[in-house]
Amino acid sequence: MVSSISPRSLDDAQSVVGINVDRELANNLGVSMSQVAATLGPLISGEEVVDWTAPNGEISSLVVRLPESLRNDLDAISNLPIAQSGATGSNSMIKLGQVAEVVASTGPATINRQDLQRGVTVEAYLSGVELGTVTPQIQAAVDSLEFPTGYRSSFGGEVEQIAETMGAIGSALLLAVIFIYLVLASQFGSFLQPIAIMGSLPLALIGVMVGLLVGGSTLNMFSAIGFIMLMGLVVKNAILLVDNANQHVKAGWNLYEALVEAGATRFRPIIMTTLAMIFGMLPLALSLHEGSGQNAPMAHAVIGGLISSTALTLLVVPVLLTYIDSFSAFTRRFLPKGPVDHEPEPIEAVPAKPAE
């Protein structure tokens, strides 16, 4: 529920005195805007003229300006004298009301700007509800409002921070996937085998969601960081499997037999490394130390992703690799073939002619 809502930066309008100067008339009478400002500043806002020291040693600043009764009197302000510069250089005085209109109006108490535009901040304090749950409801309520021309709305505070964080995490995740593919493609010398290896990445997402659900955590910044960490941990198992299968294929094995042998050979090191990382994350997941509770979602995401990806990698990656190998063999028939290297024919030795 929402405990309180307050327009923090929208205060009641205050009464102000507006002075609208007729620039053309003032120019004809030899009065500039700087002269008007120089006259009204000390009389209305006040001007500090001297510091006065009291007998007890306290120092006070003396400010000279019109009494409050005259500052609030429109007629008195209209009769304020303004210096007028004549054509011959002599100065004369005119009344402010001769070149300006003094009117009473209202103005904002404070002007707050955001992105070079005026804005009003409306704050809401939530109690007993998660921010991710109530944000769509608030967005739907705001979308139902019809704003006048020139007005718009935007979220700030924690909602804005979460959106920026998720955007940065999404960019980091995309870059991680691209870099992993580039490294695998360069190491395996193939553009298709890394696709089979990276097929284990979506499998980790299943375990991440289950791990967060079992651990009672939410998808936040820490759990997202844990998912990015999984990108490098998950492909490790598939790399061990595919690399061992490639070695058997180069030795003349059938791909199916090579994958079966690789699964049996690499099963133990895959399980050992996975269990080591899971047990290393358990203290963080269980929040055994004081103050580690906020980092627990990262451990929940890593543990869940490791379990699901390890269990499914041994099943899914070999299947993907067989399909990719079949697709590669199919497309290879339509690609131009390189020149066939022929062995040079042996040159018969011709006996040398005996010298006469």
C-alpha positions in Angstrom: 0.0 0.0 0.0 1.0 3.6 -0.5 1.5 5.2 2.9 1.7 8.9 1.8 1.9 11.0 -1.4 3.2 14.5 -1.4 4.0 17.1 -4.1 7.4 17.9 -2.6 8.4 20.7 -4.9 4.9 22.3 -5.4 4.3 25.0 -2.8 1.5 27.5 -2.6 1.8 30.5 -5.0 2.9 33.7 -3.4 1.7 37.3 -4.1 4.3 39.3 -6.1 4.5 42.7 -7.6 5.1 42.7 -11.4 6.7 45.6 -13.2 6.2 45.6 -16.9 8.6 48.2 -18.5 7.7 49.7 -21.8 11.1 49.5 -23.4 10.3 51.8 -26.4 8.9 54.5 -24.2 11.7 54.2 -21.7 14.2 54.5 -24.5 12.6 57.6 -25.8 12.7 59.2 -22.3 16.4 58.2 -21.9 15.8 55.5 -19.3 17.6 52.1 -19.7 16.8 48.8 -18.1 20.0 49.0 -16.0 18.8 52.3 -14.5 15.5 50.8 -13.6 17.2 47.8 -12.0 19.7 50.0 -10.2 16.9 52.1 -8.7 14.5 49.3 -7.7 17.2 47.0 -6.3 18.2 49.1 -3.2 14.7 50.3 -2.6 12.8 47.0 -2.9 15.4 44.3 -2.2 17.6 46.4 0.1 21.2 47.2 0.1 23.8 46.6 2.8 25.5 49.9 3.5 27.5 49.5 6.7 28.3 47.1 9.6 27.3 48.4 13.0 29.1 47.2 16.2 26.9 47.1 19.3 28.3 47.9 22.8 28.4 44.2 23.6 30.6 43.5 20.6 27.9 42.0 18.3 28.3 43.1 14.7 25.1 43.7 12.7 24.7 44.6 9.0 22.6 47.7 8.2 20.3 47.3 5.2 18.6 50.3 3.7 15.3 49.8 1.9 11.7 51.1 1.8 9.4 50.2 4.7 7.2 47.1 4.1 4.1 49.2 3.9 5.5 51.1 0.9 7.0 48.0 -0.7 3.4 46.5 -0.8 1.8 49.7 -2.0 1.5 49.7 -5.8 1.0 53.5 -6.0 4.1 54.1 -3.9 6.1 51.9 -6.2 4.7 53.7 -9.2 5.9 57.0 -7.8 9.5 55.9 -7.3 11.9 58.3 -9.0 14.0 57.0 -11.9 17.1 58.9 -13.1 16.7 60.3 -16.7 19.7 61.1 -18.8 19.1 64.1 -21.0 20.5 64.7 -24.4 22.9 67.4 -23.0 24.1 65.1 -20.2 22.2 66.7 -17.4 20.1 64.3 -15.3 16.5 64.7 -14.4 14.0 62.4 -12.6 10.8 60.8 -13.8 8.4 58.5 -12.0 8.5 54.7 -12.6 4.8 54.7 -13.5 5.6 56.9 -16.6 7.6 54.1 -18.2 6.3 50.9 -16.5 3.1 49.3 -15.4 3.1 48.1 -11.8 0.5 45.3 -11.2 -0.1 42.7 -8.5 0.1 39.1 -9.5 1.1 35.7 -8.1 4.2 33.6 -8.7 5.6 30.2 -7.7 7.3 30.0 -4.4 10.1 27.9 -5.8 11.1 27.0 -9.4 12.6 23.5 -9.8 14.2 22.5 -13.0 15.0 19.1 -14.4 16.7 18.7 -17.8 16.4 22.4 -18.3 12.6 22.3 -17.9 10.4 23.3 -15.0 9.2 20.3 -13.0 7.2 19.2 -10.0 8.2 16.2 -8.0 5.6 14.0 -6.5 6.9 11.5 -3.9 5.2 8.3 -2.7 6.3 6.1 0.2 5.4 2.4 -0.2 4.7 0.2 2.7 4.1 -3.6 2.5 4.5 -3.8 -1.3 7.4 -4.4 -3.6 8.4 -1.6 -6.0 8.4 -3.9 -9.0 4.8 -4.9 -8.3 3.4 -1.4 -7.9 5.3 0.3 -10.7 3.2 -1.1 -13.5 0.0 0.0 -11.7 1.4 3.5 -11.3 2.4 3.6 -14.9 -1.1 2.5 -16.0 -2.6 5.3 -13.8 -0.3 7.9 -15.3 -1.0 6.8 -18.8 -4.7 7.3 -18.2 -4.2 11.0 -17.5 -4.5 13.5 -20.2 -1.8 16.1 -19.9 -2.1 19.5 -21.5 0.2 20.4 -24.4 3.8 20.8 -23.3 3.4 18.7 -20.2 4.9 15.2 -19.7 5.6 12.7 -16.9 8.6 10.6 -16.0 9.6 8.3 -13.2 12.5 9.1 -10.9 14.0 7.8 -7.7 14.4 4.1 -7.3 12.4 3.3 -10.4 14.7 5.4 -12.5 17.8 3.8 -10.9 16.5 0.3 -11.5 15.8 1.1 -15.1 19.3 2.5 -15.6 20.9 -0.5 -13.8 18.9 -3.0 -15.8 19.9 -1.2 -19.1 23.6 -1.3 -18.1 23.3 -5.0 -17.1 21.6 -5.8 -20.4 24.4 -4.2 -22.3 27.0 -6.0 -20.3 25.2 -9.3 -20.9 25.1 -8.7 -24.6 28.8 -7.9 -24.8 29.6 -11.0 -22.7 27.8 -13.2 -25.2 29.5 -11.5 -28.2 33.0 -11.8 -26.6 32.4 -15.5 -25.7 31.4 -16.3 -29.2 34.4 -14.5 -30.7 36.8 -16.3 -28.4 35.2 -19.7 -29.0 35.2 -19.2 -32.8 38.8 -18.3 -32.8 39.8 -21.2 -30.6 37.8 -23.9 -32.3 38.3 -22.6 -35.8 34.6 -22.8 -36.6 31.7 -20.4 -36.7 29.1 -23.2 -36.0 30.5 -25.2 -33.1 30.4 -22.1 -30.7 26.6 -22.0 -31.4 26.3 -25.5 -29.9 28.5 -24.6 -27.0 26.5 -21.4 -26.3 23.3 -23.4 -26.4 23.9 -24.1 -22.7 23.5 -20.4 -21.8 19.6 -20.4 -22.0 19.7 -23.6 -19.9 21.3 -21.6 -17.1 18.4 -19.1 -17.1 16.0 -21.9 -16.1 18.1 -22.7 -13.1 18.5 -19.0 -12.2 14.7 -18.5 -12.0 14.3 -21.7 -9.9 17.2 -20.8 -7.7 15.7 -17.3 -7.0 12.3 -18.9 -6.3 13.7 -21.5 -3.9 15.9 -19.0 -2.1 13.1 -16.4 -1.8 15.1 -13.8 -3.7 14.0 -11.4 -6.5 15.5 -10.5 -9.8 17.6 -7.5 -8.8 21.0 -6.0 -9.5 22.9 -8.7 -7.5 21.1 -11.6 -9.1 21.7 -10.1 -12.6 25.4 -9.8 -11.8 25.3 -13.5 -10.8 23.7 -14.4 -14.2 26.5 -12.5 -16.0 29.1 -14.5 -14.0 27.3 -17.7 -15.2 28.1 -16.8 -18.8 31.7 -17.9 -18.3 31.1 -20.7 -15.9 28.4 -22.4 -17.9 30.3 -22.6 -21.3 33.2 -24.3 -19.4 31.4 -27.6 -19.3 30.4 -27.5 -22.9 33.9 -26.6 -23.9 35.3 -29.6 -22.1 32.8 -31.9 -23.8 33.2 -30.5 -27.4 36.9 -30.3 -27.2 37.3 -33.9 -26.2 34.9 -35.0 -28.9 36.8 -33.0 -31.5 40.0 -34.9 -30.5 38.3 -38.2 -31.1 36.9 -37.1 -34.4 40.4 -36.0 -35.6 41.6 -39.5 -34.7 39.0 -41.0 -37.1 36.1 -41.7 -34.7 32.5 -41.3 -35.7 30.9 -38.1 -34.2 28.3 -40.1 -32.3 30.9 -42.4 -30.8 33.1 -39.4 -30.1 30.4 -37.6 -28.2 29.5 -40.7 -26.1 33.1 -41.2 -25.2 33.6 -37.5 -24.4 30.5 -37.6 -22.1 31.9 -40.5 -20.2 35.4 -39.1 -20.1 34.6 -35.5 -19.1 31.7 -36.3 -16.8 33.8 -36.5 -13.7 35.8 -33.2 -14.1 32.6 -31.4 -15.0 30.9 -32.6 -11.9 33.9 -31.9 -9.7 34.3 -28.3 -10.9 30.6 -27.6 -10.7 30.3 -29.0 -7.1 33.3 -27.0 -6.1 31.7 -23.7 -7.3 28.3 -24.6 -5.7 29.8 -25.4 -2.3 31.9 -22.2 -2.5 28.7 -20.2 -3.0 26.8 -21.9 -0.2 27.9 -19.6 2.7 26.9 -16.6 0.7 23.5 -18.2 -0.3 22.7 -19.1 3.3 23.7 -15.6 4.6 25.8 -17.0 7.4 27.7 -13.8 7.9 26.1 -10.6 9.1 25.4 -8.1 6.3 25.7 -10.7 3.5 21.9 -10.9 3.0 21.9 -8.4 0.1 24.4 -10.5 -1.8 22.5 -13.7 -1.3 20.4 -13.4 -4.6 23.7 -13.5 -6.6 24.6 -16.9 -5.0 21.1 -18.2 -5.5 21.3 -17.3 -9.2 24.7 -18.9 -9.6 23.9 -22.1 -7.8 20.6 -22.6 -9.6 22.2 -21.8 -13.0 25.1 -24.2 -12.4 22.8 -27.1 -11.4 20.5 -26.7 -14.4 23.2 -26.0 -17.0 25.4 -28.9 -15.9 22.5 -31.4 -15.9 21.2 -30.3 -19.3 24.5 -29.5 -21.0 25.4 -33.2 -21.1 22.1 -33.9 -23.0 21.5 -30.8 -25.1 24.9 -29.8 -26.3 25.7 -33.2 -28.0 22.3 -33.1 -29.7 23.0 -29.6 -31.0 26.4 -30.6 -32.1 25.1 -33.5 -34.2 22.5 -31.2 -35.9 25.1 -28.5 -36.6 27.5 -31.2 -38.0 24.7 -32.4 -40.3 23.9 -28.8 -41.4 27.5 -28.1 -42.0 27.8 -31.3 -44.2 24.7 -30.2 -46.1 25.9 -26.7 -46.8 29.4 -27.9 -47.7 28.0 -29.4 -50.9 26.9 -26.0 -52.2 30.1 -24.2 -51.4 33.0 -23.9 -53.9 35.7 -26.5 -53.4 39.3 -25.5 -53.3 41.9 -26.8 -55.7 42.9 -30.5 -55.3 46.6 -30.9 -54.6 48.2 -33.5 -56.9 51.4 -35.3 -55.9 54.2 -34.6 -58.4 55.0 -37.5 -60.7 58.4 -39.1 -60.1 61.2 -38.1 -62.5 63.1 -41.0 -63.9 66.8 -40.8 -63.6 68.6 -40.7 -66.9 72.1 -42.2 -66.8 74.8 -39.9 -67.8 76.5 -40.4 -71.2 80.0 -41.7 -70.7 82.7 -39.4 -71.8 84.6 -40.3 -75.0 
